[in-house]
Amino acid sequence: MDPRRVSPYFVLVALIHAGAVATRFDVIAAKIPPGVAFALMIGQFPLLVLSGFFEGQLAYGETSKSLPLWMRIRSVPVKLAFTFGFMYVACVAMQTWNISLGPINPTPPAEWPTQQRAMYFAMFTAGFFFPFYLAATSLLVPVLRALTWPLRKLPALLGGVLALVVGGGLGVVVFALVTSSKLGAFVSSIQATIAADPALALGITLAMTLGPLAIGLALDKLKGAPS
């Protein structure tokens, strides 16, 4: 499949992941309902696995196998989607465990003015985009390719739906780990958050997963069409 054909899918997913990253800035996080934050969190891995399902079908043209993967992915939307998705997971983990990249971490000092704190957060995200991209292509993309390889043998609709299901289960486990929560307690917190405002939480989760799935499947049908 030509990466240009599915670029609208990856652009949309990149925007969703980037929006989720923005909510890790505590000033923004304080202004959004808990249901929105949880919905964005739970939707990340279904999207990542679905992106792996589609990315595994892409043909980037002739590239040397000796080149590292980050150089062989010749599509800006694909790069953005996986990098922002990985960045979100990294932000959650680093904020939980108070880890810094050198002098910078995703949680600026609380006593700083809002503008300065926003610039600090932007330095962590945009400023470290390339290292995050290298990490995503080294750690995340190979795993997603292997994980979705069996799904690509199935009809596109079934494979895409299963990618979301697998991603949902994987996401619960991963985010329980990166938030230092016991799995049962994490699942209970999800259930409680959804129960507090089911229309909001489920609506956002379904929109941010089923919408890209529909777009990706529609674009997938064009893969055999002439340019």
N, C-alpha and C positions, 0 to 999 in steps of 0.2 A: 504494500500500500504506500502510495506517495505521501510523505509527511505533510505536504501542502494541502492535501484533501481533508485531512483531519485537524488542521491547525485551529479552526474555530472551537473544536472540542477542547483542545489543550489551552487555548487562550481563556476560555470560560473557567476551566478548572484552576488555572493559575490565578485568576482573579479571586476565586473562592478561597483558595489556600492563602493568598496574600491578605485578604480581608480577615481571615482567621488569625493570621500572624499579628495584624494590627490590634486585635482584641487582647493580645497578651500585654499590651502597654496598659499599665494599671489605671491610668486616667480614663481610658476608654472602657476598660473592664468594669470599672465602678458604675458606668452609665448604662450598661446593657443588662437586661434581665438574666437571671441565672439559667433559665431555660434556653436562651439563645446561646450562651457560652457552652453549655453542655451539648446542644445540638451541633454546634460547629465542631466541637471536639470529636463527637461520635461519628460525624460525617467524614472526617479526614481519611481514615484508613479505607473505608469503602471506595472513596475516590482514588486513593493511591493504587489500590489493587486493580480497580477498573482501568486506570491509566496504564498500568503494567500490562493489562490484557490487550489494550489497543496498541501500545508502544511496541509490543513484541511482534506485531504484524507489519511494522514500518520498514521500508527499504530506503536507506539513506544514500544510496548510490555507491559507487565503487570507493571503498576506503580500505586501507591496509589493516589487516588483522593485527599487525604488530603495534598499531597505535593504541593508546589507552582509550577506554570507553568514553571518557569525557570529550575526546577529540572526534570520536566516530559518530556521536549524536549531532547530526547536522540539521537541527530545527530549533529555532529560538523559543517557540511556544512550548515545545517538549521540555527544554531546559528549564524554563520558568516554572512550569507546573511541578516538576519533581523537586526543584530546589525550594520553592515556597512550601511544599508539603513537608519536606524534610525539616525545613527551618521551624515550622510550627511545632513538630514533635520535639526538636531540640530545645526550643524556648520553654516548653512545658517542663522538660526534664531539668534544664538548667535553673529555672526559677524554683523548682521543688527542692533541688539539692544545693542551691546557691553556688553554682559553678560560673566561673568567668572565662572569657577568651582573652587572655592577657589582662589588661586593665579594665576591660569592658564586659558587662553582663547585661541580660535583658531587663534587669530591674534597677533603674537609676536611683540614687539616694533620694529619700522622701523629702528631705529639706530643700532640695533644689527647686527653683521656679519651674512652672509647667513647660515653658518653651525650652529651657535648657534640658529638662528631662526628656522631652520629645526628641530633641536632637541627639541625645545620648542613645535612646532606643533606636533611632534611625541609623546611627553609626553601627550598632550591633547587627541590625538586619541588612540594610542596603550595603553598608561598608564591608560586611563579611559575606557578601553574596557569593563570590567566587569560591571561597573555602567551603561554603555550604554546598555549592554545586559539585565540587570535587567529592565531598563526602557522600552526597546523594548518588552520584554515578558509581562510586566505589562500593558503597554498602547497600543502598536501597534498590537501585535499578536491577542489578544482577539477581537479587533475591526475588523481586517481583516478576522478572522474566521467567525464572524457574518455577515460581509458584503458579503462574497463570499458563504455563505451557500446556498442561492437560486441558484447560478450559478452551484454548484456541482450537482444539480438535473438535469441539462441539459446535452446533449451530450458534450463530452470533448472539441471538437473543438469549438463549439458555446460558451460554458462556458469560455474557455480560451480567445477567442476573446473579449467577453463582459467584462472580467476582465481587459483587456488592455484598453478598451474604458472607463469603469468606473474609472479606475486608472488615465487615462489621464485627465478626467474632475475634479476628486478630487485633482489631483496634481496642476492644474492651480489655484484652489481656495486656497489650502494650501500654495503654494509658493507665491501667491499674499499677503497672510496674513503675512508670515514669512519674507517677504522682505519689509513689510510696504508699499505696493503698492495698489492703487485702482485697482479693478478687471479689469475694462475696459482698464486702462493704462497698466496693466501687459500684457493683451492679445495683445494690440497694439504693445508692445515692442517685444513680441514673433513673431508677424507677420512681423515686420520690420526686425528682425534678420534673419528670414527665407528667406525673400525677398532679403536680401543682398547676400546670398549664399545658395539658396534652395537645391542644390545638396548635399552640405556638411551637413547642418542642418538636412534635412529630411533623408539623407542616414544614419547618425549616429543614429538618433532616431529610424528608422525602424529596423536597424541592431540590436540595443541593446534591442529591444522588440520582434520583430518577430523571431529572432534567438533563444532566450531562449524559446519562445512559441513552436517552432517546436521541440526543444530538449525535452521539458517537455511533449509534447503530444506523442512523440515517446516512451519515457520512461513509460508514463502512459499506453500504450498498453501492456507493459510487466508485469503489476501488477498481472495479473492472471497466468503468466507463471511460471513454476517451477523453483526453485533456482538452 
